[in-house]
Amino acid sequence: MDMKRRQLIGASATALAAGAVAPALANPVAAPAVASGQPEFKWRLPSSFPRSLDTIFGTAQTFSRMVAEATDGRFQIQTFPAGELVPGFQALDAVSNGTLECAQTATYFYTGKDPALAFGTGVPFGFNSRQQHSWWFFGGGAEIINGILGKYNVTSIPMGNSGCQMGGFFRKELNTLDDLKGLKFRIGGIGGQVLAKLGVVPQQIPPGDVYAALERGTIDAAEFVGPYDDEKLGIVKVAKYYYYPGWWEGGAMLHFVVNMEQWNTLPKHYQAIVRQACEAANNWMLAKYDSVNPPALRRLAHQGVELRPFPPAIMEAGYKAAYELYGEIAATNPAFKAALDSMTAIRSDQLMWWQIAEYAFDSFNIRNRGKS
């Protein structure tokens, strides 16, 4: 009797198993039902940058595509260039008040809220791109900047870096510090404040108006980004001296900023996907600029641009003025002082290591560039 019962139970179990497997084999597409059970989100992301800056705006598009691919299309983030949903410099405010879920922007656009936000993007004579990235994740940068942004109901994740930028186009050659006196220069932010200490008159002019302003003589010089983006403005036709380096933006970091309530509605694995997509987009942007800037610089040279390094006297005076300004702001702003102290300590160690490794390696290769 017991033997028959065991045989019956075994036969029933086999039949049940076969019955369960058969539909899956007959309809293999229906088997992985995990994705269909995931929540759906549709967000809008305004950028602080125009579509014409296809590397910067393209970083936001690349990020959005990665998030969609990683969630089987369940999390859609639609990107908009500056001005379509909100003006470029109002992106953070739109995220802060909940009008929009997220944005691509640069924190140094918002130093009016707190000067310390300049460190999130980078300050004159600060970090290069890799050092800035290291400071953010391992030097307290994230805690300092997001501690400030938290007051505005926002948090941020790095999403892009331009690398070191150019110093801009000038109508006249610079030889001494006196050449800066009264110079009307299209530049903003902390860099503009530093140059103002040297006699420069900073000007805030939209990119689309720079060419006309230089042509009319309304301004004497203008900085933008680097060769690839600068070439599109056509400035070389009206200002042929192209100076380097852009010491006020040695490695400008951009951010994905997100409304805190919206961020907290995301499942933890969606948050993880966003973080990883931001990191991947960050690397994409640096790699893209490293690819497109060299040929753009050669094209500018063929168009008549004259490359010039900033004279040492101007560099030294700029460095001194920058740290004078930092000391003045730090004296009344604890967050700025915390960021400055953190940057200064880490920068000293980073430069020591850079001199031993990266700088020595790069310098040797530069000296031997024409031999291979």
VOPAGU-2260 file (C-alpha; in pm, 1 decimal, decimal comma):
REM VOPAGU-2260
SITE   aa  ch    i         X         Y         Z
SITE  MET   A    0       0,0       0,0       0,0
SITE  ASP   A    1     278,1     245,2      98,1
SITE  MET   A    2     472,4     159,2    -216,6
SITE  LYS   A    3     173,1     239,5    -439,8
SITE  ARG   A    4     110,3     568,5    -256,7
SITE  ARG   A    5     471,4     675,3    -308,9
SITE  GLN   A    6     451,8     587,0    -676,9
SITE  LEU   A    7     129,2     788,4    -714,3
SITE  ILE   A    8     275,0    1094,5    -540,8
SITE  GLY   A    9     590,3    1073,7    -755,1
SITE  ALA   A   10     387,8    1051,0   -1075,0
SITE  SER   A   11     172,3    1347,5    -971,9
SITE  ALA   A   12     475,9    1560,2    -891,6
SITE  THR   A   13     630,4    1479,4   -1228,5
SITE  ALA   A   14     309,6    1571,6   -1408,3
SITE  LEU   A   15     282,1    1900,8   -1218,5
SITE  ALA   A   16     639,4    1990,1   -1300,1
SITE  ALA   A   17     589,3    1905,5   -1665,5
SITE  GLY   A   18     272,3    2113,6   -1669,9
SITE  ALA   A   19     453,5    2412,9   -1521,4
SITE  VAL   A   20     745,9    2391,1   -1760,7
SITE  ALA   A   21     541,7    2337,2   -2076,3
SITE  PRO   A   22     377,7    2682,7   -2092,1
SITE  ALA   A   23     713,5    2849,4   -2027,3
SITE  LEU   A   24     873,5    2655,1   -2310,8
SITE  ALA   A   25     580,1    2718,0   -2538,2
SITE  ASN   A   26     588,6    3093,0   -2471,5
SITE  PRO   A   27     950,3    3185,0   -2381,1
SITE  VAL   A   28     892,3    3559,5   -2433,6
SITE  ALA   A   29     642,4    3569,5   -2147,6
SITE  ALA   A   30     876,2    3400,4   -1899,9
SITE  PRO   A   31    1085,9    3696,8   -1775,8
SITE  ALA   A   32     807,6    3902,9   -1619,0
SITE  VAL   A   33    1040,7    4101,3   -1388,0
SITE  ALA   A   34    1060,4    4420,5   -1597,8
SITE  SER   A   35     682,7    4448,4   -1640,3
SITE  GLY   A   36     649,3    4459,6   -1261,7
SITE  GLN   A   37     878,9    4760,5   -1226,9
SITE  PRO   A   38     727,2    5104,6   -1163,4
SITE  GLU   A   39     716,5    5361,8   -1441,1
SITE  PHE   A   40     850,7    5715,6   -1411,3
SITE  LYS   A   41     848,8    5996,7   -1665,0
SITE  TRP   A   42    1065,3    6292,8   -1571,9
SITE  ARG   A   43    1168,6    6611,3   -1747,9
SITE  LEU   A   44    1528,6    6733,9   -1740,5
SITE  PRO   A   45    1606,1    7091,6   -1849,9
SITE  SER   A   46    1969,3    7170,0   -1918,6
SITE  SER   A   47    2142,1    7499,2   -1844,6
SITE  PHE   A   48    2311,8    7464,4   -2182,9
SITE  PRO   A   49    2191,4    7507,9   -2542,3
SITE  ARG   A   50    2156,8    7224,8   -2789,9
SITE  SER   A   51    2441,2    7377,1   -2993,9
SITE  LEU   A   52    2682,7    7267,7   -2719,9
SITE  ASP   A   53    2634,2    6913,5   -2840,2
SITE  THR   A   54    2895,3    6761,2   -2608,6
SITE  ILE   A   55    2756,6    6916,2   -2289,7
SITE  PHE   A   56    2389,8    6879,3   -2385,7
SITE  GLY   A   57    2476,1    6542,5   -2540,8
SITE  THR   A   58    2592,6    6430,5   -2197,0
SITE  ALA   A   59    2241,1    6482,3   -2061,8
SITE  GLN   A   60    2098,5    6289,6   -2357,8
SITE  THR   A   61    2349,2    6008,5   -2306,6
SITE  PHE   A   62    2258,5    5988,1   -1938,3
SITE  SER   A   63    1886,7    5976,1   -2018,0
SITE  ARG   A   64    1937,1    5697,9   -2273,3
SITE  MET   A   65    2139,3    5489,9   -2026,5
SITE  VAL   A   66    1870,0    5516,7   -1759,3
SITE  ALA   A   67    1601,6    5409,4   -2006,7
SITE  GLU   A   68    1806,9    5115,0   -2130,8
SITE  ALA   A   69    1886,0    4993,9   -1778,5
SITE  THR   A   70    1516,9    4997,7   -1681,2
SITE  ASP   A   71    1376,5    4848,0   -2001,9
SITE  GLY   A   72    1217,5    5184,1   -2075,7
SITE  ARG   A   73    1031,1    5202,6   -1746,3
SITE  PHE   A   74    1218,4    5516,8   -1636,9
SITE  GLN   A   75    1204,8    5785,7   -1906,3
SITE  ILE   A   76    1385,6    6119,4   -1862,3
SITE  GLN   A   77    1313,6    6367,9   -2141,5
SITE  THR   A   78    1588,9    6627,5   -2196,1
SITE  PHE   A   79    1534,9    6991,4   -2294,4
SITE  PRO   A   80    1798,4    7253,7   -2388,6
SITE  ALA   A   81    1819,1    7582,8   -2203,0
SITE  GLY   A   82    1520,8    7807,3   -2262,7
SITE  GLU   A   83    1266,1    7550,4   -2375,0
SITE  LEU   A   84    1119,6    7484,0   -2029,8
SITE  VAL   A   85    1306,6    7737,1   -1815,7
SITE  PRO   A   86    1597,5    7977,6   -1871,7
SITE  GLY   A   87    1933,7    7809,6   -1828,9
SITE  PHE   A   88    2026,9    7984,4   -1505,6
SITE  GLN   A   89    1688,7    7903,4   -1346,4
SITE  ALA   A   90    1719,8    7525,6   -1377,3
SITE  LEU   A   91    1809,8    7476,4   -1010,7
SITE  ASP   A   92    1517,3    7691,6    -892,9
SITE  ALA   A   93    1273,2    7489,8   -1104,4
SITE  VAL   A   94    1398,8    7169,0    -941,1
SITE  SER   A   95    1402,8    7325,0    -595,3
SITE  ASN   A   96    1037,7    7430,8    -605,4
SITE  GLY   A   97     922,5    7103,4    -761,5
SITE  THR   A   98     821,4    7246,7   -1097,9
SITE  LEU   A   99    1058,9    6997,4   -1259,1
SITE  GLU   A  100    1205,7    6675,8   -1126,2
SITE  CYS   A  101    1569,5    6719,0   -1222,8
SITE  ALA   A  102    1814,3    6921,8   -1432,0
SITE  GLN   A  103    2164,0    6933,9   -1578,2
SITE  THR   A  104    2351,0    7239,6   -1455,8
SITE  ALA   A  105    2668,4    7377,4   -1298,4
SITE  THR   A  106    2657,3    7468,6    -931,0
SITE  TYR   A  107    2875,0    7776,3    -977,9
SITE  PHE   A  108    2583,8    7941,1   -1157,9
SITE  TYR   A  109    2420,5    7975,0    -815,3
SITE  THR   A  110    2686,9    8141,6    -603,1
SITE  GLY   A  111    2425,8    8407,3    -527,8
SITE  LYS   A  112    2262,7    8147,3    -303,8
SITE  ASP   A  113    2594,9    8053,0    -144,1
SITE  PRO   A  114    2945,8    8133,8    -273,1
SITE  ALA   A  115    3061,7    7787,4    -164,8
SITE  LEU   A  116    2862,6    7635,9    -452,1
SITE  ALA   A  117    3145,7    7754,6    -678,4
SITE  PHE   A  118    3357,1    7464,5    -548,3
SITE  GLY   A  119    3106,4    7214,5    -688,3
SITE  THR   A  120    3205,2    7313,6   -1040,2
SITE  GLY   A  121    3556,6    7435,2    -967,7
SITE  VAL   A  122    3730,7    7758,2    -869,5
SITE  PRO   A  123    4026,6    7948,4   -1016,9
SITE  PHE   A  124    4355,6    7767,6    -953,4
SITE  GLY   A  125    4167,0    7476,4    -803,0
SITE  PHE   A  126    4155,1    7117,7    -924,8
SITE  ASN   A  127    4189,5    6959,0   -1265,1
SITE  SER   A  128    3910,8    6723,5   -1373,1
SITE  ARG   A  129    4042,4    6409,7   -1203,3
SITE  GLN   A  130    4135,0    6591,0    -884,9
SITE  GLN   A  131    3789,1    6751,1    -874,8
SITE  HIS   A  132    3631,1    6408,7    -910,6
SITE  SER   A  133    3847,6    6267,5    -633,7
SITE  TRP   A  134    3764,9    6558,6    -403,1
SITE  TRP   A  135    3393,2    6507,2    -460,7
SITE  PHE   A  136    3392,0    6139,8    -365,3
SITE  PHE   A  137    3681,4    6112,7    -120,1
SITE  GLY   A  138    3758,8    6464,0       3,0
SITE  GLY   A  139    3428,3    6578,8     146,2
SITE  GLY   A  140    3309,2    6760,3    -166,0
SITE  ALA   A  141    2977,2    6577,0    -190,6
SITE  GLU   A  142    2894,7    6640,6     173,1
SITE  ILE   A  143    2979,3    7011,5     153,1
SITE  ILE   A  144    2795,9    7089,4    -171,3
SITE  ASN   A  145    2493,7    6869,4    -105,4
SITE  GLY   A  146    2476,2    7007,7     247,1
SITE  ILE   A  147    2415,2    7348,5      89,8
SITE  LEU   A  148    2181,6    7222,7    -183,1
SITE  GLY   A  149    1979,1    7034,7      77,6
SITE  LYS   A  150    1859,5    7371,3     210,3
SITE  TYR   A  151    1693,2    7416,5    -127,3
SITE  ASN   A  152    1531,1    7071,6    -133,0
SITE  VAL   A  153    1785,7    6945,9    -388,9
SITE  THR   A  154    2064,9    6690,3    -404,2
SITE  SER   A  155    2322,6    6641,7    -678,9
SITE  ILE   A  156    2543,3    6384,4    -850,1
SITE  PRO   A  157    2840,5    6470,2   -1078,3
SITE  MET   A  158    2746,6    6427,8   -1444,7
SITE  GLY   A  159    3014,0    6560,0   -1675,7
SITE  ASN   A  160    3336,0    6758,1   -1681,6
SITE  SER   A  161    3481,7    6981,2   -1952,0
SITE  GLY   A  162    3844,6    6926,4   -1855,0
SITE  CYS   A  163    4069,3    7233,4   -1854,2
SITE  GLN   A  164    3922,4    7511,0   -2063,6
SITE  MET   A  165    4084,3    7779,8   -2276,6
SITE  GLY   A  166    4147,9    8133,4   -2153,1
SITE  GLY   A  167    3948,9    8292,0   -2434,0
SITE  PHE   A  168    3982,0    8515,0   -2740,2
SITE  PHE   A  169    4134,1    8862,3   -2709,0
SITE  ARG   A  170    4134,9    9142,2   -2964,3
SITE  LYS   A  171    4476,2    9264,1   -2845,7
SITE  GLU   A  172    4784,5    9082,9   -2723,2
SITE  LEU   A  173    4854,2    9070,6   -2349,2
SITE  ASN   A  174    5208,7    9147,3   -2238,5
SITE  THR   A  175    5189,3    9299,7   -1891,4
SITE  LEU   A  176    4945,0    9337,3   -1604,7
SITE  ASP   A  177    4866,6    9687,6   -1727,0
SITE  ASP   A  178    4705,1    9536,5   -2037,1
SITE  LEU   A  179    4425,7    9407,5   -1811,2
SITE  LYS   A  180    4330,7    9750,9   -1679,3
SITE  GLY   A  181    3986,4    9842,2   -1807,6
SITE  LEU   A  182    3968,3    9530,3   -2028,6
SITE  LYS   A  183    3603,3    9443,9   -2091,7
SITE  PHE   A  184    3600,3    9065,0   -2068,4
SITE  ARG   A  185    3304,4    8832,7   -2115,5
SITE  ILE   A  186    3344,8    8617,5   -1802,9
SITE  GLY   A  187    3135,0    8555,6   -1493,9
SITE  GLY   A  188    3134,7    8388,6   -1156,8
SITE  ILE   A  189    3431,0    8363,1    -924,0
SITE  GLY   A  190    3672,8    8394,1   -1217,3
SITE  GLY   A  191    3523,3    8732,2   -1301,7
SITE  GLN   A  192    3558,6    8845,8    -940,0
SITE  VAL   A  193    3926,5    8746,3    -937,7
SITE  LEU   A  194    3999,1    8928,4   -1263,0
SITE  ALA   A  195    3814,3    9234,5   -1135,4
SITE  LYS   A  196    4083,5    9261,7    -868,2
SITE  LEU   A  197    4334,4    9295,3   -1152,9
SITE  GLY   A  198    4144,7    9577,4   -1320,2
SITE  VAL   A  199    3931,9    9373,7   -1563,1
SITE  VAL   A  200    3568,9    9477,0   -1616,6
SITE  PRO   A  201    3371,1    9147,4   -1623,1
SITE  GLN   A  202    3078,3    9129,7   -1865,0
SITE  GLN   A  203    2784,3    8886,9   -1863,4
SITE  ILE   A  204    2685,1    8824,6   -2225,3
SITE  PRO   A  205    2494,6    8524,6   -2370,7
SITE  PRO   A  206    2701,9    8307,9   -2609,8
SITE  GLY   A  207    2490,8    8407,8   -2908,6
SITE  ASP   A  208    2575,8    8775,3   -2859,8
SITE  VAL   A  209    2951,7    8737,5   -2808,1
SITE  TYR   A  210    3053,8    8768,7   -3174,7
SITE  ALA   A  211    2859,0    9089,6   -3230,6
SITE  ALA   A  212    2988,3    9241,5   -2906,2
SITE  LEU   A  213    3348,8    9173,5   -3004,5
SITE  GLU   A  214    3293,9    9296,0   -3359,1
SITE  ARG   A  215    3145,0    9625,3   -3236,2
SITE  GLY   A  216    3410,3    9665,9   -2967,7
SITE  THR   A  217    3153,8    9650,2   -2686,9
SITE  ILE   A  218    3387,5    9396,8   -2525,8
SITE  ASP   A  219    3759,5    9332,8   -2571,1
SITE  ALA   A  220    3773,7    8959,9   -2498,2
SITE  ALA   A  221    3554,9    8658,1   -2431,0
SITE  GLU   A  222    3597,8    8312,8   -2284,4
SITE  PHE   A  223    3360,6    8026,1   -2350,7
SITE  VAL   A  224    3470,7    7660,6   -2318,4
SITE  GLY   A  225    3737,3    7505,0   -2539,8
SITE  PRO   A  226    3833,8    7478,2   -2909,5
SITE  TYR   A  227    3544,0    7254,2   -3014,7
SITE  ASP   A  228    3274,5    7482,0   -2872,7
SITE  ASP   A  229    3462,2    7808,3   -2925,8
SITE  GLU   A  230    3503,6    7737,6   -3297,9
SITE  LYS   A  231    3126,0    7741,8   -3345,3
SITE  LEU   A  232    3103,3    8102,4   -3226,6
SITE  GLY   A  233    3329,9    8217,1   -3510,4
SITE  ILE   A  234    3512,7    8456,2   -3276,9
SITE  VAL   A  235    3845,4    8398,9   -3451,0
SITE  LYS   A  236    3725,0    8634,2   -3726,0
SITE  VAL   A  237    3713,3    8929,7   -3485,2
SITE  ALA   A  238    3958,3    8836,8   -3206,6
SITE  LYS   A  239    4261,5    8634,9   -3316,0
SITE  TYR   A  240    4462,0    8598,1   -2993,3
SITE  TYR   A  241    4362,1    8272,3   -2821,9
SITE  TYR   A  242    4501,5    8247,2   -2469,3
SITE  TYR   A  243    4559,6    7949,2   -2244,0
SITE  PRO   A  244    4510,1    7795,9   -1995,1
SITE  GLY   A  245    4166,9    7883,5   -1858,8
SITE  TRP   A  246    4297,1    7893,4   -1502,9
SITE  TRP   A  247    3952,7    7978,4   -1366,0
SITE  GLU   A  248    3815,9    7646,0   -1495,8
SITE  GLY   A  249    4082,7    7378,1   -1466,2
SITE  GLY   A  250    3825,6    7100,5   -1464,9
SITE  ALA   A  251    3466,3    7225,5   -1464,2
SITE  MET   A  252    3232,0    6966,7   -1312,5
SITE  LEU   A  253    2864,0    6959,9   -1410,0
SITE  HIS   A  254    2585,0    6804,9   -1205,6
SITE  PHE   A  255    2259,7    6616,2   -1223,1
SITE  VAL   A  256    2042,9    6795,4    -967,2
SITE  VAL   A  257    1723,4    6634,5    -844,4
SITE  ASN   A  258    1432,7    6736,9    -624,1
SITE  MET   A  259    1460,3    6553,1    -290,7
SITE  GLU   A  260    1094,7    6442,2    -279,3
SITE  GLN   A  261    1116,9    6308,0    -633,5
SITE  TRP   A  262    1445,7    6134,1    -556,5
SITE  ASN   A  263    1295,3    5963,5    -253,8
SITE  THR   A  264    1006,1    5826,6    -460,8
SITE  LEU   A  265    1249,4    5620,9    -669,5
SITE  PRO   A  266    1311,5    5257,6    -572,5
SITE  LYS   A  267    1662,5    5202,8    -439,5
SITE  HIS   A  268    1770,2    5012,2    -750,4
SITE  TYR   A  269    1649,6    5299,5    -970,4
SITE  GLN   A  270    1856,8    5538,3    -759,4
SITE  ALA   A  271    2155,4    5308,1    -811,3
SITE  ILE   A  272    2093,7    5310,4   -1188,2
SITE  VAL   A  273    2085,7    5690,6   -1189,7
SITE  ARG   A  274    2414,7    5710,8    -998,7
SITE  GLN   A  275    2586,8    5471,6   -1234,6
SITE  ALA   A  276    2443,1    5643,8   -1543,3
SITE  CYS   A  277    2573,6    5977,1   -1410,2
SITE  GLU   A  278    2920,6    5828,5   -1368,9
SITE  ALA   A  279    2914,6    5676,2   -1716,7
SITE  ALA   A  280    2793,2    6004,9   -1869,3
SITE  ASN   A  281    3067,1    6189,9   -1681,0
SITE  ASN   A  282    3331,1    5970,1   -1843,9
SITE  TRP   A  283    3160,1    6003,5   -2182,7
SITE  MET   A  284    3180,0    6382,7   -2172,0
SITE  LEU   A  285    3549,2    6394,1   -2081,4
SITE  ALA   A  286    3634,9    6137,8   -2347,2
SITE  LYS   A  287    3431,5    6325,5   -2608,9
SITE  TYR   A  288    3604,7    6656,5   -2538,7
SITE  ASP   A  289    3945,3    6489,0   -2544,7
SITE  SER   A  290    3852,5    6353,7   -2887,3
SITE  VAL   A  291    3705,8    6666,3   -3048,8
SITE  ASN   A  292    3919,2    6948,4   -2903,8
SITE  PRO   A  293    4251,9    6862,6   -3076,7
SITE  PRO   A  294    4120,2    6869,1   -3436,0
SITE  ALA   A  295    3916,4    7182,0   -3355,9
SITE  LEU   A  296    4232,8    7355,8   -3232,7
SITE  ARG   A  297    4409,4    7265,9   -3558,2
SITE  ARG   A  298    4117,6    7403,6   -3758,7
SITE  LEU   A  299    4128,5    7729,1   -3561,3
SITE  ALA   A  300    4500,2    7757,4   -3633,1
SITE  HIS   A  301    4427,5    7724,9   -4006,0
SITE  GLN   A  302    4169,4    8002,5   -3969,3
SITE  GLY   A  303    4433,0    8240,7   -3835,5
SITE  VAL   A  304    4410,8    8205,8   -3457,4
SITE  GLU   A  305    4731,4    8290,7   -3272,3
SITE  LEU   A  306    4786,6    8078,2   -2962,7
SITE  ARG   A  307    4935,3    8257,8   -2665,1
SITE  PRO   A  308    5009,6    8145,1   -2308,7
SITE  PHE   A  309    4909,1    8392,9   -2040,2
SITE  PRO   A  310    5224,3    8582,9   -1936,3
SITE  PRO   A  311    5370,8    8452,9   -1606,4
SITE  ALA   A  312    5309,1    8790,1   -1440,1
SITE  ILE   A  313    4936,0    8764,6   -1513,8
SITE  MET   A  314    4921,5    8405,0   -1390,6
SITE  GLU   A  315    5101,0    8493,2   -1066,3
SITE  ALA   A  316    4885,0    8800,1   -1006,7
SITE  GLY   A  317    4572,2    8595,9   -1076,3
SITE  TYR   A  318    4678,9    8330,0    -826,9
SITE  LYS   A  319    4743,3    8589,0    -557,3
SITE  ALA   A  320    4414,0    8767,9    -623,7
SITE  ALA   A  321    4220,9    8438,8    -616,3
SITE  TYR   A  322    4341,9    8339,5    -272,2
SITE  GLU   A  323    4292,1    8692,1    -140,4
SITE  LEU   A  324    3929,8    8670,8    -256,0
SITE  TYR   A  325    3887,6    8325,2    -102,7
SITE  GLY   A  326    4016,1    8452,2     231,2
SITE  GLU   A  327    3773,0    8743,8     225,8
SITE  ILE   A  328    3473,1    8520,6     154,6
SITE  ALA   A  329    3582,1    8248,1     398,8
SITE  ALA   A  330    3600,5    8501,8     681,1
SITE  THR   A  331    3220,7    8538,9     675,7
SITE  ASN   A  332    3101,2    8210,4     520,9
SITE  PRO   A  333    3162,5    7885,2     714,5
SITE  ALA   A  334    3063,8    7659,6     423,4
SITE  PHE   A  335    3302,9    7840,7     191,1
SITE  LYS   A  336    3581,6    7809,9     450,5
SITE  ALA   A  337    3514,9    7436,7     488,4
SITE  ALA   A  338    3530,5    7386,2     111,5
SITE  LEU   A  339    3842,5    7602,4      78,6
SITE  ASP   A  340    4026,5    7423,3     361,2
SITE  SER   A  341    3930,8    7085,6     217,9
SITE  MET   A  342    4038,1    7180,6    -135,1
SITE  THR   A  343    4366,4    7338,1     -24,8
SITE  ALA   A  344    4476,9    7038,9     183,6
SITE  ILE   A  345    4382,9    6780,8     -77,7
SITE  ARG   A  346    4521,8    6988,1    -364,9
SITE  SER   A  347    4863,8    7001,3    -196,8
SITE  ASP   A  348    4879,5    6620,9    -172,3
SITE  GLN   A  349    4735,3    6572,7    -518,5
SITE  LEU   A  350    4992,5    6801,9    -680,8
SITE  MET   A  351    5276,6    6624,4    -503,9
SITE  TRP   A  352    5157,5    6291,9    -644,0
SITE  TRP   A  353    5081,6    6447,8    -984,2
SITE  GLN   A  354    5435,9    6582,6   -1009,6
SITE  ILE   A  355    5580,4    6237,5    -940,1
SITE  ALA   A  356    5353,2    6039,3   -1171,0
SITE  GLU   A  357    5116,3    6205,5   -1418,4
SITE  TYR   A  358    5313,9    6525,0   -1481,9
SITE  ALA   A  359    5645,1    6342,6   -1527,5
SITE  PHE   A  360    5487,6    6090,4   -1763,1
SITE  ASP   A  361    5295,1    6349,3   -1966,4
SITE  SER   A  362    5592,2    6587,3   -1985,8
SITE  PHE   A  363    5817,1    6317,2   -2126,5
SITE  ASN   A  364    5559,8    6220,2   -2389,1
SITE  ILE   A  365    5504,3    6585,1   -2483,5
SITE  ARG   A  366    5876,7    6637,7   -2536,4
SITE  ASN   A  367    5888,6    6331,2   -2757,9
SITE  ARG   A  368    5560,2    6388,2   -2942,9
SITE  GLY   A  369    5725,5    6445,0   -3280,3
SITE  LYS   A  370    5954,4    6142,6   -3263,4
SITE  SER   A  371    5696,0    5869,3   -3303,5
